[in-house]
Amino acid sequence: MAALKQSKNIGMLSILTPKYRPQINLRRNLNLQEYHSKDLLRKHQVSIQDFRVLDTSLDTKVLSDFKANEYVIKAQILAGGRGKGHFDNGFKGGVHLTKNPKEIMDLAKNMLGHKLITKQTPKQGLLVDKVMVAESVNIKRETYLSIIMERSYNGAALVASPAGGMDIETVAEETPHLLKTVPIDIYEGVTDKVANEIAEFLQFKGPLKEKCAKEVQKLWQLFLKVDATQLEINPLVETDDGRVIAVDAKINFDDNAEFRQKDIFALDDVSTTDPREREAAALNLTYIDMDGSIGCMVNGAGLAMATMDLINLSGGKPANFLDLGGGVGQAQVSAALRILESDPKVKTIFVNVFGGIVNCATIANGLVAACKQSAPKLPLVIRLEGTNAGAAKKILEESGLPLHIVNDADEAAKTAVKLAQRA
């Protein structure tokens, strides 16, 4: 949640780093479709709209026992703006309402197997292979509720606002009195007192206050059981028939807990993920795409941020960076080089490694092996310092390869920028 983003500077320089910090997330982004998140809520007894999911088989049995006064049919893609989008077959809108159950299949047919194009999708759109059919509810009032892991509290915190449905960052900036943050003691959890305090702040009255408090406690239990780092309900609504319902949910998970949450991580939709990012992840590397022309191979987030600062200060722009991590091997280094070379935006590759746990000789051997197997396609600027840096430089120098070996980080960045500009 942007209102409570971590603000600690993990780079060595801070002049330009803030520009890039929002783009950089070294945690794995687990991409769940809307219906997956709703299913998790339902399994943990959180009150939601009833729903079903249709796929391209268009099996009518899925809807045989589903009754509602009104239905909402929503195309399932990992992008916003679905309601105002259009399909490659000319059909308009990825979200439709109907009170006639006989219309559901016709609406679904126009979505399934076609690409939905919105402001947040690629130009060609994203293929829709699932459609969620949910009970439409009459919303009387919208509120906001989230549970996040927050460093400043050394643990979890509840964040609530009666101004639901809005951009929570705008609420925090323009009407801070409508935002309440409550640290949660991990041992006590969300007590009845805290849950009622949140329900009252959200302006639920009478019996609805108790219903809201129970939902808050259920959401806390979900947060714990799935190893979440953020659980955002926007909006948490009051309906005209006296219910408190979570209409939309966004859940982030702790990737260190993947071994405990295998079923959830198996739901990850990687269809829209950059292939280079997927390839890097398979090698236990971290790849982040950007829009410049200099590919960066580094070790550690702090050095990555500093490297990007140096490139910017030298008049260039990073195209990406690839974090090798601490336990990298020679084969991974070779693969990392090929991943960077595969980006058509990249004109120069800047290898900037400070060896602590990482052995610089391993980096050098990996680069040389890759270049001898297939001649380097782009200029390579290499700066290695730290563990076995001397041996590494000797390996590079004796390789006979056309490499730009520079000892000083500033000079190395300037060299990378100049080479990119010449390309």
C-alpha positions in Angstrom: 0.0 0.0 0.0 1.6 3.2 -1.2 0.4 5.2 1.8 2.6 3.1 4.0 5.4 2.3 1.6 8.8 1.6 3.1 10.9 4.7 2.7 14.3 3.5 3.9 17.0 4.2 1.3 18.7 1.0 0.4 20.9 2.5 -2.2 24.3 4.1 -1.7 23.2 7.2 -3.4 19.8 8.9 -3.0 19.8 11.5 -5.7 17.8 9.5 -8.2 17.0 6.3 -6.4 13.5 7.4 -5.3 12.6 7.6 -9.0 13.2 3.9 -9.4 12.2 2.6 -5.9 8.4 2.2 -6.9 9.4 0.0 -9.8 11.7 -2.3 -7.9 10.2 -5.2 -5.9 12.7 -7.9 -5.1 10.0 -10.1 -3.7 8.2 -12.5 -5.9 4.9 -11.1 -7.2 2.3 -13.8 -6.9 -0.4 -13.0 -9.5 -3.8 -14.2 -8.5 -6.9 -13.8 -10.6 -9.9 -12.1 -8.8 -11.8 -15.3 -8.4 -8.8 -17.0 -6.8 -8.7 -14.2 -4.1 -12.4 -14.5 -3.6 -12.1 -18.3 -3.2 -9.5 -17.8 -0.5 -11.8 -15.4 1.3 -14.7 -17.9 1.1 -12.6 -20.8 2.3 -11.8 -18.7 5.4 -15.4 -17.8 6.1 -15.1 -14.2 5.1 -18.4 -12.9 3.8 -18.3 -12.4 0.0 -20.7 -12.4 -2.9 -21.6 -15.9 -4.1 -19.9 -16.6 -7.4 -19.1 -19.3 -10.0 -16.4 -19.5 -12.7 -17.0 -20.4 -16.3 -14.2 -21.5 -18.7 -14.1 -22.0 -22.4 -16.0 -25.3 -22.1 -19.1 -23.1 -21.1 -20.4 -25.9 -19.0 -24.0 -24.9 -18.0 -23.9 -27.2 -15.0 -21.6 -24.7 -13.2 -24.6 -22.3 -12.9 -27.3 -24.9 -12.3 -27.6 -24.1 -8.6 -26.7 -20.5 -8.7 -29.6 -18.1 -8.1 -29.4 -14.3 -7.6 -31.6 -11.3 -8.2 -28.9 -9.8 -10.4 -25.7 -11.2 -11.8 -22.3 -9.5 -12.6 -20.3 -11.2 -15.3 -16.6 -10.3 -15.2 -13.7 -11.2 -17.5 -10.8 -12.5 -15.6 -7.5 -10.9 -16.6 -4.6 -9.4 -14.6 -5.4 -5.8 -15.5 -7.7 -3.0 -14.4 -10.2 -1.0 -16.5 -12.1 -4.1 -17.6 -15.5 -2.5 -17.5 -14.4 0.2 -20.1 -12.4 -2.2 -22.2 -13.3 -3.9 -25.5 -12.6 -7.3 -27.1 -10.8 -8.2 -30.3 -14.1 -9.4 -31.7 -15.8 -6.0 -31.2 -17.6 -6.9 -28.1 -17.6 -4.0 -25.6 -17.0 -4.2 -21.9 -15.4 -6.9 -19.7 -17.9 -6.4 -16.9 -21.7 -6.7 -17.5 -24.8 -6.8 -15.3 -28.0 -8.8 -16.0 -31.1 -9.9 -14.1 -31.8 -12.6 -16.7 -29.9 -15.8 -16.1 -30.5 -16.8 -19.7 -28.2 -14.0 -20.9 -25.2 -15.1 -18.9 -24.0 -17.7 -21.4 -24.3 -15.3 -24.3 -22.3 -12.7 -22.5 -19.6 -15.2 -21.5 -19.4 -16.5 -25.1 -18.4 -13.0 -26.3 -15.6 -12.9 -23.7 -14.1 -16.4 -23.5 -11.4 -17.2 -26.0 -11.1 -13.5 -27.0 -8.6 -10.8 -26.0 -9.7 -8.0 -23.8 -8.0 -4.6 -24.4 -7.9 -2.0 -21.6 -5.7 0.9 -20.7 -3.6 -1.5 -18.6 -3.1 -4.3 -21.1 -0.7 -4.6 -24.0 -2.0 -3.2 -27.2 -3.1 -6.6 -28.4 -5.0 -7.2 -25.2 -5.0 -10.3 -22.9 -6.7 -13.6 -23.6 -9.7 -14.3 -21.4 -10.0 -18.0 -20.5 -12.1 -17.5 -17.3 -15.2 -15.5 -16.6 -16.5 -15.0 -13.1 -20.3 -14.9 -12.6 -21.1 -13.3 -9.2 -24.1 -12.2 -7.3 -24.6 -8.5 -7.8 -25.2 -6.6 -4.5 -26.8 -3.2 -3.9 -24.1 -1.2 -2.1 -25.3 1.2 0.4 -21.9 2.3 1.6 -18.2 1.5 0.9 -15.3 1.4 3.3 -11.6 0.4 3.1 -9.7 -2.1 5.2 -6.3 -3.6 4.9 -3.8 -5.6 7.0 -0.2 -5.0 6.2 3.3 -5.9 7.5 4.8 -2.5 8.4 8.4 -2.1 9.4 7.8 1.0 11.5 5.6 -1.2 13.8 7.9 -4.2 13.6 4.9 -6.3 12.6 1.4 -6.1 11.3 -1.0 -3.1 11.3 -4.7 -2.6 10.5 -5.4 0.3 8.2 -9.0 1.5 7.9 -11.0 4.3 6.2 -14.7 5.0 5.9 -13.9 6.4 2.5 -13.8 3.1 0.7 -13.7 2.6 -3.1 -11.3 5.6 -3.4 -7.5 5.7 -4.0 -6.3 5.2 -0.4 -3.2 7.3 -1.1 -5.5 10.3 -2.0 -7.4 9.7 1.3 -4.2 9.7 3.3 -3.0 12.9 1.6 -6.2 15.0 1.4 -8.3 13.7 4.3 -5.9 12.1 6.8 -8.6 12.2 9.6 -10.4 9.5 7.5 -7.5 7.1 7.9 -6.8 5.0 11.0 -3.8 2.8 11.6 -3.7 0.3 14.5 -0.6 -1.8 15.2 -1.4 -5.4 15.9 0.4 -7.4 18.7 1.3 -10.7 16.9 0.6 -12.6 20.2 -2.7 -11.0 21.0 -3.9 -10.7 17.5 -7.0 -8.7 16.6 -8.9 -8.6 19.9 -12.6 -7.9 20.3 -11.7 -4.4 21.5 -9.6 -3.7 18.4 -12.1 -5.2 16.0 -14.9 -3.1 17.5 -12.8 0.0 17.4 -12.2 -0.5 13.7 -15.9 -1.2 13.0 -16.9 2.0 14.8 -14.3 4.0 12.9 -15.7 2.6 9.7 -19.1 4.0 10.8 -21.0 0.7 11.0 -24.0 1.1 13.3 -26.1 -1.2 15.4 -26.0 -4.9 14.4 -23.7 -4.1 11.5 -21.0 -3.0 13.9 -20.8 -6.5 15.3 -20.9 -8.0 11.8 -18.0 -5.8 10.7 -16.0 -6.6 13.8 -16.3 -10.3 13.1 -15.3 -9.8 9.5 -12.2 -7.9 10.7 -11.2 -10.9 12.9 -11.8 -13.4 10.1 -9.6 -11.4 7.8 -6.9 -11.4 10.5 -7.0 -15.2 10.7 -6.8 -15.4 6.9 -3.8 -13.0 6.9 -2.0 -15.3 9.4 -3.0 -18.6 7.8 -1.9 -17.8 4.3 1.3 -16.0 5.3 0.2 -12.7 3.7 2.2 -9.6 3.8 -0.8 -7.5 2.7 -4.5 -8.1 2.6 -6.5 -5.2 1.1 -10.3 -5.1 1.0 -11.5 -2.2 -1.1 -14.3 -1.9 -0.8 -15.7 -3.6 2.3 -19.3 -2.7 1.9 -22.6 -2.3 3.7 -25.4 -3.6 1.5 -29.0 -2.5 1.4 -30.1 -5.8 2.9 -27.9 -5.4 6.0 -24.8 -7.4 5.1 -21.1 -6.6 5.4 -19.3 -8.0 2.4 -15.8 -8.0 1.0 -16.4 -7.0 -2.7 -12.8 -6.9 -3.9 -9.5 -8.3 -2.4 -5.8 -7.9 -3.2 -3.5 -10.3 -1.4 0.3 -10.3 -1.3 2.2 -13.3 0.1 5.5 -13.9 1.8 7.5 -15.8 -0.8 9.7 -17.2 2.1 6.6 -19.2 3.1 6.1 -20.8 -0.3 6.9 -24.2 1.2 3.9 -23.8 3.5 1.6 -22.4 0.9 2.2 -24.6 -2.1 -1.4 -24.7 -3.1 -1.6 -21.0 -3.2 1.6 -20.5 -5.1 0.5 -23.1 -7.6 -2.2 -20.6 -8.6 0.3 -18.1 -9.8 -0.7 -16.8 -13.3 2.5 -16.1 -15.2 0.8 -15.5 -18.6 1.5 -11.8 -18.4 5.0 -12.0 -16.8 8.0 -10.9 -18.8 9.6 -14.2 -20.1 13.0 -12.9 -19.0 11.7 -12.4 -15.5 10.4 -16.0 -15.5 13.7 -17.4 -16.8 15.6 -15.5 -14.2 13.3 -16.6 -11.4 13.9 -20.3 -12.5 17.6 -19.7 -12.0 17.1 -18.0 -8.6 18.0 -14.7 -10.1 16.0 -11.4 -9.9 15.3 -9.6 -13.1 13.6 -6.1 -13.2 12.7 -4.5 -16.5 13.0 -0.8 -17.1 13.0 1.5 -20.1 16.6 2.6 -20.7 19.4 1.2 -22.8 22.0 -0.1 -20.3 21.5 -3.6 -18.9 22.8 -4.0 -15.3 24.2 -7.2 -13.8 24.8 -6.7 -10.0 24.7 -8.4 -6.7 22.4 -7.1 -4.1 19.6 -4.6 -4.1 21.6 -1.8 -2.5 24.3 -2.0 -5.2 21.6 -2.2 -7.9 20.1 1.1 -6.7 23.5 2.7 -6.5 24.4 1.4 -10.0 21.3 2.9 -11.5 22.0 6.2 -9.8 25.5 6.2 -11.3 24.1 5.5 -14.8 21.7 8.4 -14.5 24.3 10.8 -13.1 26.4 9.8 -16.2 23.6 10.8 -18.6 22.2 7.3 -19.3 19.2 5.2 -18.3 19.1 1.6 -17.1 17.2 -0.8 -19.2 16.9 -3.3 -16.4 19.0 -4.9 -13.7 19.6 -8.4 -12.9 20.5 -9.3 -9.3 22.8 -12.3 -9.1 22.3 -12.7 -5.3 24.9 -14.2 -3.0 25.1 -17.9 -3.9 25.4 -17.5 -7.6 27.3 -20.1 -9.7 29.2 -19.9 -13.0 26.3 -21.3 -15.0 23.9 -18.8 -13.6 26.3 -15.9 -14.5 26.4 -17.2 -18.1 22.6 -17.5 -18.2 22.2 -14.0 -16.7 24.3 -12.5 -19.5 22.2 -14.2 -22.2 19.0 -12.9 -20.5 20.3 -9.3 -20.6 21.4 -9.7 -24.2 17.9 -10.9 -25.2 16.4 -7.5 -24.4 16.2 -5.4 -27.6 16.4 -2.2 -25.7 19.9 -3.0 -24.3 22.8 -1.3 -26.1 25.5 -2.0 -23.4 25.8 -4.3 -20.4 27.3 -3.0 -17.2 28.5 -5.7 -14.8 29.0 -4.1 -11.4 29.8 -6.6 -8.6 31.2 -6.1 -5.2 32.3 -9.5 -3.9 31.5 -10.4 -0.3 29.9 -13.7 -0.3 30.1 -13.6 -4.1 33.4 -14.8 -5.5 34.5 -12.4 -8.2 36.4 -15.2 -9.9 33.1 -17.1 -10.3 31.6 -14.0 -12.0 34.6 -13.7 -14.3 34.6 -17.4 -15.3 30.9 -17.3 -16.0 31.2 -14.3 -18.3 34.2 -15.7 -20.1 32.5 -19.1 -20.6 29.4 -17.4 -22.0 31.4 -15.2 -24.3 33.5 -18.1 -25.6 30.4 -20.2 -26.2 28.8 -17.4 -28.1 30.5 -14.1 -29.0 29.2 -11.2 -27.0 26.5 -9.3 -28.9 26.9 -6.1 -27.0 29.7 -4.1 -25.4 30.5 -5.4 -21.9 31.7 -3.0 -19.2 32.9 -4.9 -16.1 33.8 -3.6 -12.7 34.6 -6.2 -10.1 35.8 -5.5 -6.5 36.0 -7.5 -3.3 36.6 -11.3 -2.9 39.2 -12.5 -5.4 38.9 -9.4 -7.5 42.5 -9.6 -8.5 42.2 -13.2 -9.8 38.9 -12.3 -11.5 40.6 -9.4 -13.4 43.4 -11.7 -14.5 40.9 -14.2 -15.9 39.2 -11.4 -17.9 42.4 -9.9 -19.2 43.8 -13.3 -20.2 40.6 -14.3 -22.0 41.4 -12.2 -25.1 37.8 -11.1 -25.2 36.9 -7.5 -26.2 35.9 -6.5 -22.7 36.0 -3.1 -21.0 37.4 -3.7 -17.5 37.2 -0.6 -15.3 38.2 -0.5 -11.7 36.4 2.7 -10.7 32.6 2.5 -10.4 32.0 6.1 -11.6 34.3 5.6 -14.6 32.7 2.3 -15.4 29.2 3.9 -15.4 30.4 6.7 -17.7 32.0 4.2 -20.1 28.8 2.2 -20.2 26.8 5.3 -21.1 29.2 6.4 -23.8 29.2 3.0 -25.4 25.4 2.9 -25.3 25.2 6.3 -26.9 27.5 5.3 -29.8 25.4 2.2 -30.6 
